[in-house]
């Protein structure tokens, strides 16, 4: 018996729906690439896979290395083998518990052996509780220093109405801390003023430590002597991409600074400009940052020689940036400012990856394959979302500079 036309139409529709459903079940899944910091989206092919060198066994950097021998690093030894270096931290009274965690880790892994002095900075006086509890964590000398008002206050050339308008624009682009004035002040101080504090005049080297960080590996040699003996200027553990929305004019201002013959001559012949200007691995970062790769050493950890910051090239560069206003009208951080300066004005071979120092600042790690380490997963870069792995700029550093 012949089917009526409506029944035939319904049958055809059912067949088509069945075919569509099957196709949806067996089709390839859609790949979703999460945003990076600042909302920049990139295709998977923008980065090539690589193998983290932290997966390979590693011990210590090359000799000569200074070690504890008898009382040569005793806290009360006036003729100790310590050099003119300090561990320093910019910290508030309210961050005491988080700082104590950091202190305990670093004292356990390093400073209980070498007893380098701690120097704490604050824009407000430290409380007696802060002094009592921090001094109880170390046998080393501890100093508590107040930042001079002229180093912390917003400079006279900054227009605060423009700051508010700029912060609104930054916030619209999901830039963190846009309206937090103290964050902008901190970035400026860490960039070009901390080493001018009178309490640091006697020191050449420093190790910067922040609250709520972790150290995982026993360090059985004097890192400051290592820097001195091996002629190193700067040491890092983590190397990241920055939010391009936070610093769109930083690289143009840098090029403006270099446009004069006098400043262009400050460039080191063995600089790391290809690392600063790379556009292959994260092209959209480079585009939004107007020619800057946004790669930087994450400066919450840095072991460095303050003679570099005190040098004429850096002082002139910082003065130019400071007058440009980007520490307030944008969110220039001390990490990109330090990194760009190092990449331009220093011999790249004097920048050292402290591969052997296990370290975490949420959400990133440096975790080497070493029997001296415990508490972190070898080769893990982040314990956050998987897409955070693309924020790692070490592949570029190793490509253009190496692992020295």
C-alpha positions, -999 to 999 in steps of 0.1 A, spaced: 0 0 0 14 34 -10 23 58 19 6 92 20 28 123 12 28 136 48 40 103 61 68 102 35 79 137 45 80 128 81 101 97 73 126 118 53 129 142 82 136 114 106 163 100 84 180 134 81 178 138 119 194 104 124 223 112 100 229 146 117 230 130 152 254 103 141 276 129 125 277 150 157 287 119 178 316 110 156 328 144 145 362 156 159 359 176 191 362 214 189 395 226 204 391 255 228 422 275 236 418 294 269 429 330 271 463 340 284 468 367 310 452 399 297 428 381 273 451 374 244 441 343 225 465 323 204 464 293 182 480 260 193 505 262 165 518 295 179 541 274 201 561 244 194 563 216 220 596 214 239 611 193 266 618 210 300 655 206 309 645 204 345 635 168 337 672 160 333 693 152 363 712 182 377 735 189 407 751 222 413 767 249 391 804 247 383 832 253 407 845 273 424 818 271 450 822 284 486 809 260 513 806 259 551 838 247 567 839 249 604 828 284 616 836 303 584 799 313 581 791 315 618 767 344 624 790 361 649 823 356 631 837 390 622 861 374 597 835 351 580 835 343 543 803 362 537 806 390 511 787 423 511 752 409 503 718 408 520 685 390 516 658 417 512 621 419 512 595 446 507 567 436 530 538 449 551 530 441 587 498 424 575 519 399 555 538 386 585 525 350 584 531 347 547 566 361 551 574 337 580 566 308 556 591 322 531 617 328 558 614 293 572 619 278 537 649 298 529 665 295 563 660 257 561 675 253 526 702 280 526 705 307 552 708 287 584 741 276 569 754 309 556 738 335 579 734 364 554 716 394 569 679 400 563 668 435 554 631 443 555 615 474 539 581 490 544 565 523 536 551 522 572 569 514 605 572 478 613 552 466 643 570 451 674 553 418 667 567 418 632 602 424 645 599 399 673 586 370 652 609 376 622 640 379 642 632 346 660 634 328 626 671 334 620 704 336 637 715 362 612 714 400 616 680 415 608 673 451 599 640 469 596 640 499 573 614 526 564 612 537 528 618 575 525 586 593 515 602 609 485 609 573 472 574 561 477 551 591 470 536 596 436 559 619 417 548 655 411 546 651 373 519 624 375 483 637 368 460 618 392 429 625 371 447 609 341 458 580 364 421 573 372 411 574 336 440 552 326 432 527 354 396 525 340 409 516 306 433 490 320 405 475 341 383 472 310 412 450 295 413 428 326 447 442 338 452 433 374 458 460 401 449 488 377 433 509 404 456 499 432 479 529 436 502 512 461 509 485 434 520 511 410 542 527 437 557 493 445 566 486 408 583 520 405 602 515 438 614 480 429 624 493 394 646 522 402 646 533 438 651 503 462 689 502 457 692 539 465 681 533 501 709 542 525 705 508 542 718 491 510 747 514 504 772 489 520 759 460 500 766 450 464 745 418 460 709 409 472 685 381 471 649 393 468 623 372 487 586 378 488 559 366 512 542 333 505 569 317 483 584 283 487 620 269 484 624 232 479 661 223 474 691 223 498 716 249 487 750 239 500 771 267 484 772 305 488 751 319 460 765 354 464 801 341 462 790 322 431 777 354 415 810 372 423 834 344 413 816 336 381 811 373 371 773 371 371 751 401 372 716 386 375 701 353 385 666 341 379 645 309 382 613 317 362 610 334 329 575 345 317 554 364 292 538 395 306 503 409 299 508 430 268 477 451 278 496 463 309 526 479 290 517 489 254 540 520 254 570 504 273 588 493 242 580 524 222 594 545 251 624 522 251 630 528 214 626 565 220 653 564 247 676 545 222 669 569 194 696 593 206 732 584 197 744 588 232 719 563 245 722 539 216 759 536 224 749 521 258 737 489 241 760 460 250 776 443 220 766 409 235 730 419 243 698 398 243 677 419 219 664 388 199 649 375 232 633 409 238 619 413 203 609 378 194 576 376 176 575 340 165 564 322 196 537 346 208 531 369 178 500 385 193 519 394 225 545 411 203 519 429 183 500 442 213 532 453 231 543 471 199 574 451 192 582 437 227 580 399 232 569 406 268 594 380 280 608 389 314 625 374 344 599 370 372 615 393 397 598 381 429 629 359 428 661 376 418 697 374 430 715 403 415 744 428 416 732 462 424 761 478 406 741 472 374 712 492 387 736 519 399 753 521 365 749 550 342 730 531 315 703 518 339 700 551 357 695 570 325 670 544 312 650 544 345 649 582 346 635 583 310 608 557 319 599 574 352 593 607 334 572 590 308 547 581 334 540 545 325 544 532 360 511 550 367 493 555 334 499 519 325 511 491 348 548 488 340 562 463 364 597 461 377 601 426 361 598 438 325 618 470 332 646 451 348 645 425 321 646 449 292 675 468 307 694 436 313 686 424 278 700 457 263 728 469 285 744 437 299 764 408 284 738 380 282 764 355 294 763 373 328 726 364 333 723 330 351 694 305 354 695 291 389 683 258 377 692 241 410 671 263 432 636 248 436 611 277 439 574 284 438 555 316 435 519 308 428 511 295 402 546 288 388 575 265 398 611 259 391 616 223 402 649 205 392 657 169 390 680 167 420 683 146 451 686 178 470 650 187 463 618 176 480 582 189 480 578 198 443 572 177 411 603 175 389 598 195 357 564 209 367 560 245 356 526 251 370 500 234 392 473 257 377 453 253 345 472 235 317 471 266 295 493 284 319 522 263 305 523 286 275 533 315 297 568 300 300 594 320 281 624 299 291 623 282 256 630 315 240 658 323 265 674 290 260 671 294 222 687 328 220 710 327 250 714 292 264 712 277 299 743 292 314 
